[in-house]
Amino acid sequence: MVKIAKRVAASREGIDRKKLYPVTEAVALVKERAKAKFDETVEVAINLGVDPRHADQMVRGVVQLPNGTGKTVRVAVFARGLKADEAKAAGADIVGAEDLVEAIQGGNIDFDRCIATPDMMPLVGRLGKVLGPRGLMPNPKVGTVSVDVAGAVKAAKGGAVEFRVEKAGIIHAGVGKASFTTDALIENIKALVDAVQRSKPTGAKGTYMQRVAISSTQGPGVKVDVSSVHA
């Protein structure tokens, strides 16, 4: 515990927790402090002026990060016939119908993203209590229910990131790895912020985007000047 406390204290040195840093400086600070033995994920936390308990203040969407996520994404697709063939050709890791439902009900959830053709949704609906809490339920609003399964698979594999506001009005999303260049991370961060801004709900009042902070998996958070991350 003492070693952990010292490491945390050391990582916080040189960071003014009250200061709002320009995004370029903030990313540099985060990269410098990503000292884990693995390639840490760089994460963004956005505090929004919304109350997601109200339907007209829910924020949800998907963004295609220009430089990808740096993560290998396993994709499962519910499809039959030609659409199943298209999904496989596009690189889907798991493709099925009733057999995939049975596998998931049996606890075999070996994937990070779930896509379905519209005609499969009555079948997929049986898995709402399993996939929903894990954020894996296909949804047309984020492009995971689509007749273009090939496009959806390629998007998921290529850096598409779903975001959804949590109960406290915060969005968390990974935007790359600490090994990415500063410019690549900034481009990804700006793409996410822009997507969240464009998803502003009709019920939002007052200041919509209140705070932005970035951190690595094991590093300290760095507050970012919101005006510096608008694309």
C-alpha positions in Angstrom: 0.0 0.0 0.0 2.9 2.4 0.8 4.4 1.8 -2.7 1.1 2.5 -4.3 0.6 5.7 -2.3 4.1 6.9 -3.3 3.5 6.1 -7.0 0.2 8.0 -7.0 1.7 11.0 -5.2 4.6 11.0 -7.7 2.3 10.9 -10.6 0.4 13.9 -9.3 3.5 16.0 -9.0 3.6 18.9 -11.4 -0.2 18.9 -11.9 -2.3 21.8 -10.6 -5.6 20.1 -9.7 -7.4 23.5 -9.9 -6.0 24.6 -13.3 -7.7 24.1 -16.6 -5.0 23.1 -19.0 -5.1 23.6 -22.8 -5.7 20.1 -24.4 -2.1 19.9 -25.8 -0.6 20.5 -22.4 -3.1 18.2 -20.7 -2.4 15.3 -23.1 1.4 15.7 -22.6 1.0 15.5 -18.9 -1.1 12.4 -19.1 1.3 10.7 -21.5 4.3 11.5 -19.3 2.6 9.9 -16.3 1.5 6.7 -18.0 4.2 4.5 -16.4 2.4 1.1 -16.2 3.9 -2.0 -17.7 1.1 -2.1 -20.3 0.0 0.4 -22.8 -2.5 2.4 -20.8 -5.8 3.6 -22.2 -6.4 7.4 -22.3 -9.8 8.1 -21.0 -12.0 11.2 -21.2 -14.6 12.2 -18.6 -17.1 14.9 -19.7 -19.5 16.4 -17.1 -22.7 17.5 -18.7 -25.4 19.8 -17.5 -28.2 17.2 -17.9 -30.3 14.9 -15.8 -30.5 11.6 -17.7 -33.4 10.5 -15.5 -35.5 12.7 -17.9 -36.0 11.2 -21.4 -35.4 14.6 -23.0 -32.0 15.0 -21.3 -30.5 11.6 -22.3 -27.3 11.8 -24.3 -26.2 8.8 -26.4 -24.4 8.3 -29.6 -21.4 6.9 -31.5 -18.3 8.6 -32.8 -15.8 7.3 -35.3 -12.4 8.2 -33.8 -10.1 9.3 -36.7 -7.1 7.4 -35.2 -8.9 4.4 -33.9 -8.9 3.2 -30.3 -5.7 1.1 -30.3 -7.9 -1.8 -29.0 -8.7 -5.1 -30.7 -12.5 -5.2 -30.8 -14.3 -8.5 -31.0 -17.7 -8.2 -32.8 -20.7 -10.5 -32.7 -23.4 -10.2 -35.3 -27.0 -11.5 -35.3 -27.8 -12.2 -39.0 -28.9 -14.9 -41.3 -28.2 -15.9 -44.9 -26.5 -13.3 -47.1 -26.3 -10.8 -44.3 -24.4 -13.4 -42.2 -22.0 -13.9 -45.1 -21.5 -10.2 -45.4 -20.7 -9.9 -41.7 -18.2 -12.7 -41.9 -16.5 -11.2 -44.9 -16.3 -7.8 -43.1 -14.4 -9.4 -40.2 -17.0 -10.2 -37.7 -15.7 -12.6 -35.0 -19.0 -14.3 -34.2 -22.0 -14.6 -36.4 -25.2 -16.5 -35.6 -28.9 -16.5 -34.8 -30.7 -18.9 -32.4 -27.3 -20.6 -31.8 -25.8 -17.2 -30.7 -28.7 -16.6 -28.4 -28.2 -19.9 -26.7 -24.5 -19.3 -26.3 -25.1 -15.9 -24.7 -27.8 -17.3 -22.4 -25.3 -19.9 -21.4 -22.9 -17.1 -20.3 -20.6 -17.1 -23.3 -20.2 -13.4 -24.0 -16.8 -13.3 -25.7 -17.2 -10.0 -27.6 -17.0 -6.2 -27.1 -19.6 -5.1 -29.6 -22.9 -6.6 -30.7 -24.6 -5.8 -34.1 -27.9 -7.1 -35.5 -29.9 -6.7 -38.7 -33.4 -5.2 -38.0 -35.2 -8.5 -38.7 -33.2 -10.2 -35.9 -34.3 -7.8 -33.2 -37.3 -9.9 -32.0 -34.8 -12.7 -31.3 -32.2 -10.4 -29.8 -34.9 -8.8 -27.6 -34.8 -12.0 -25.5 -31.3 -11.0 -24.3 -32.2 -7.6 -23.1 -31.5 -8.4 -19.4 -28.2 -9.9 -20.3 -26.8 -7.5 -22.9 -28.5 -4.3 -21.6 -26.6 -4.0 -18.3 -23.3 -4.6 -20.2 -24.0 -1.9 -22.7 -24.0 -4.5 -25.5 -27.7 -4.3 -26.6 -27.9 -3.4 -30.4 -29.5 0.0 -30.9 -30.3 1.8 -34.1 -29.4 5.1 -32.5 -25.7 4.1 -32.4 -25.6 2.2 -35.6 -25.6 -1.3 -34.2 -29.0 -2.2 -35.7 -28.5 -1.9 -39.4 -29.1 -3.6 -42.8 -25.5 -2.6 -43.6 -23.9 -5.1 -41.3 -20.6 -5.0 -43.3 -20.4 -1.2 -42.7 -21.3 -1.6 -39.0 -18.7 -4.3 -38.5 -16.0 -2.3 -40.2 -16.9 0.8 -38.1 -16.7 -1.2 -34.9 -13.4 -2.6 -35.9 -12.0 0.7 -37.1 -12.5 2.8 -34.0 -16.2 3.5 -33.5 -16.9 4.3 -29.9 -20.3 4.4 -28.2 -21.0 7.0 -25.5 -23.8 7.3 -23.1 -24.3 9.7 -20.2 -24.4 8.0 -16.7 -26.7 8.8 -13.8 -24.4 11.5 -12.5 -24.4 13.3 -15.9 -21.0 12.1 -16.9 -19.8 10.5 -20.1 -16.7 8.2 -19.9 -14.9 7.0 -23.1 -11.6 5.7 -24.1 -10.0 7.7 -26.9 -6.7 5.8 -27.6 -3.6 4.5 -26.0 -0.8 6.3 -24.2 1.5 5.2 -27.0 -0.4 7.3 -29.5 1.2 10.6 -30.6 -0.1 13.7 -28.9 -1.6 14.9 -32.1 -3.5 11.6 -32.6 -4.9 11.7 -29.1 -6.0 15.3 -29.5 -7.8 14.6 -32.8 -9.6 11.7 -31.1 -10.5 13.8 -28.1 -11.9 16.6 -30.3 -13.9 14.1 -32.3 -15.5 12.8 -29.1 -16.3 16.2 -27.7 -17.7 17.3 -31.0 -20.0 14.2 -31.2 -21.2 14.8 -27.6 -21.8 18.5 -28.4 -23.9 17.5 -31.5 -25.9 15.1 -29.3 -27.1 17.9 -27.0 -30.7 17.0 -26.0 -33.6 19.4 -26.3 -34.1 19.3 -22.6 -30.6 20.5 -21.7 -30.6 23.9 -19.9 -27.8 26.2 -18.8 -24.2 25.2 -19.6 -24.3 21.9 -21.4 -20.6 20.9 -21.4 -19.4 21.8 -18.0 -16.1 20.0 -17.4 -13.7 17.9 -19.3 -10.9 15.8 -17.8 -8.5 13.2 -19.2 -6.4 10.5 -17.6 -4.6 7.3 -18.3 -5.7 4.0 -16.8 -3.5 4.3 -13.8 -2.7 8.0 -14.0 -4.2 11.1 -12.3 -6.9 13.2 -13.9 -6.0 16.4 -15.7 -8.7 19.1 -16.1 -9.0 20.5 -19.6 -10.0 24.0 -20.8 -13.3 23.1 -22.6 -12.7 25.8 -25.2 -9.5 24.1 -26.3 -11.2 20.8 -27.3 -13.9 22.2 -29.6 -13.0 21.0 -33.1 
